[in-house]
């Protein structure tokens, strides 16, 4: 089968930069690992290793607006106190994006086939919870399957000399095995990438060097 494509809109979201602390600055592009998690949630897959080796391509369709929020962050400083009480909470500033719209292409393979099933037979998919792009509060508003593509966009492109380090696989127990890649952002037209196009991004963990 051929690749599948999705147009996704998210009213509010944030993709925290790795080194952000007191000011939780957001990336302007959703990391590939975050988009992969969204795709798994879309098809109702709980095992994230089920589709290792999937290739995706990502395009930013607009320039989301940025806002600064003051929020309370929970932490553990005093084990004698409950969570979120006294020293176990602190104010932090977080950057939030609004009105994000992205294009997602999933190369042919098992995950693309399952996404096609979601479109054609949604009653056959067993999933639960809200559909988010990142944190559970970052709920997706719209998903358009195989929309007509036209116009210009900004592509996220793997580039060893790129200035944007983003995770393609996240180690949820610590961070030692998180896989990072360098990316650049290039202007271009909305189109399905060719099989050998440099815009394809491999989703793989650190110990899978065969892909």
Buried (B, 14 or more C-beta within 10 A) or exposed (E): EEBBBBBBBBBBBBBBBEEBEEEBBBBBBBBBBBBBBBBBBBBBBEEBEEBBBBBBBBBBBEEBEEEEEEEEBEEEEEEEEEEEEEEBBEEBBBBBBEBBBBBBBBBBBEBBEBBBEBEEEEEEBEBEEEBBBBEEEBBBBEBBEBEEBEEEBBBBBBBEEBEBBBBBBBEEEEEEEBBBBBBBBBEBEBBBBEEEBEBBBBBBBEEBEEE
